Structures are given as structure tokens and as C-alpha cells.
Amino acid sequence: VQLVESGGGLVQPGGSLRLSCAASGFSFSTYYMTWVRRAPGKGLEWIGDIDSGGGSTNYADSKKGRFAISRDNAKNTLYLQMNSLKSEDTALYYCARRNANYDYAVDSWGQGTQVTVSS
């Protein structure tokens, strides 16, 4: 299983960014996926999930309206679109796989991509 995030970087407040997560080594289209983040000095924060087909998403209340998760199963890629970014969105962003065999617990992680929101 390999998950490789990309697309992070420095963005100004109010800007947008789209993160990608390239999946390999497993049948991507059959797994729920999730995005989480870790801000400096803080614990992991769940952003949201997407089902295996991409037809259903679920977000943390604080992320609804600004963040959108999508996937392209033909490309084995997960996305996180982030809009109206704020300084408090500065964090290391991870994609992860949820395993239905383990009650949808996360069983694989990417290495993360850094997002810095600053003027």
C-alpha cells in the first residue's frame, strides 16, 4: 500500500489549494478514504471522508463549506480542495485509507504534504 500526497505549499490567506493523494498497491476503488491534518503543536484533526465510489462525503463541521473531498478512481487519486484558506489551516495534511474489515479504521497513511497559509 502506498499513498503519496502532493500539492501543498505556501498560499496567502483567502487563497485556494488542491491537494492530491496518489494511491497504489491496492484496489483503490474499493476503499473509503479520509483526509486528516496536524497543525503545529496540535494533535491529528479529522477533515472528512469519502466513500469508495465517490458519491458520498462526510466532513467535520468546521470544514463544511470550505473543504471538498473528491476522488478519481480511474486515476487512483484522492483530492482535497481547500478554499478561503486561513492561517489556522496551516498544517501537515495526510490522506489515509479506511479498512471496512476493521470497522473502517485507518490502516494506511501517506507521508503528508505541508500547507502553509501566510501573507
Secondary structure, DSSP 8 states (H G I E B T S, - for coil): -EEEEE--EEE-TT--EEEEEEEESS-GGGSEEEEEEE-TTS-EEEEEEE-TTSS-EEE-GGGTTTEEEEEETTTTEEEEEE-S--GGG-EEEEEEEEEGGGTTEEEEE---EEEEE--
